[in-house]
Amino acid sequence: MTRQQNALVNPEDLKFGIDTFGDVTDGDYVAGLKNVVEQAKLADQVGLHSFNLGEHHRDDFAVSAPDTVLSHIAGVTENIHLGTAVIVLSSDDPVRVYERFSTIQALSDNRVELTVGRGSFTESFPLFGYSLSDYEGLFEEKLAMLVELTKNRPANWQGKFTQTLENQELWPPLDSEKLPIYVAVGGSPQSVVRAAKHDLGLRLAIIGGAPSRFAPFADLYRRAQEEFGHEPGKSVGWHSPGLVADTDEEAVDAFYDAHIAHVSRVGAERGWGAMTRDRFDHEVRHGALFVGSPETVAKKIAKGVKALGADTFDLKIGTGSQDALLKSVELYGEKVVPLVRDMVADEK
């Protein structure tokens, strides 16, 4: 039996969230931001655990300042946790991250979560004056600094890429016991080990291929946790893009055109091969696209939970009309989540 199977959690302890970057339609950034707020309010109403915003600095996504949007969402929701997916820590200041999220923590009655990463896009590096040649060093140092800031008071830090602090207090005070911090990983074993080294939770960004392909990363993370002498049980989760509709056909119809347009654009930037209909259909049936009816999507999530030993799944939305996205959030919270819990319970 693998570590993943041993780690299968109680179905009632599974957590389900929404990730979004605030996809922009027809160049309307104001509408994109307001749509995000409406999605968050509905996610809160249907009982989802978290609503997580990504940081981007490009014309196809509206959210460049997740903390600002999350502060607003904190005031119009009651229970849902407010997180990031992700904060690009490499091009940010760990002190400012601490201050911004300790502020949201206070405003939201401890509902804030923080997922940090290096980011899959690199526009923030020149925008904020950082060199891509320091890509690895920036993230390594800033992650270590953020962990130090959340654990020790007053703060002392000797920086190379960051500032040096000596007996520095930070305000407002952060309750680190109530701020989960996760490291997002796209497929680098070094990043998996880094998350374990700092005793932080793991979030796998699975945007291609079946979640089962990433099981070795979850296993590596747990082995590294043991070797670093940490207590077992840190959260392991993943996110994948998708859309839920009443039927598989409706979901594909609502998702396909916008998805192909996005993948084609990013693919042209990065030199990927074209997304064919056959490739799309394969990803829907067997891979990382969670597109379909509640039953179809629930089966894929339950299979991923088992393969990874995961306790968290976040559905990345944004592809499709606002009506389709709101319907997806509703079905996800009201139908998919109970189905997954039942399916996982049957596996135990």
Summary of the structure (lengths in Angstrom):
residues: 348
radius of gyration: 19.4
end to end distance: 13.2
largest distance: 59.7
contacts: 1178
relative contact order: 0.15
helix: 51%
strand: 17%
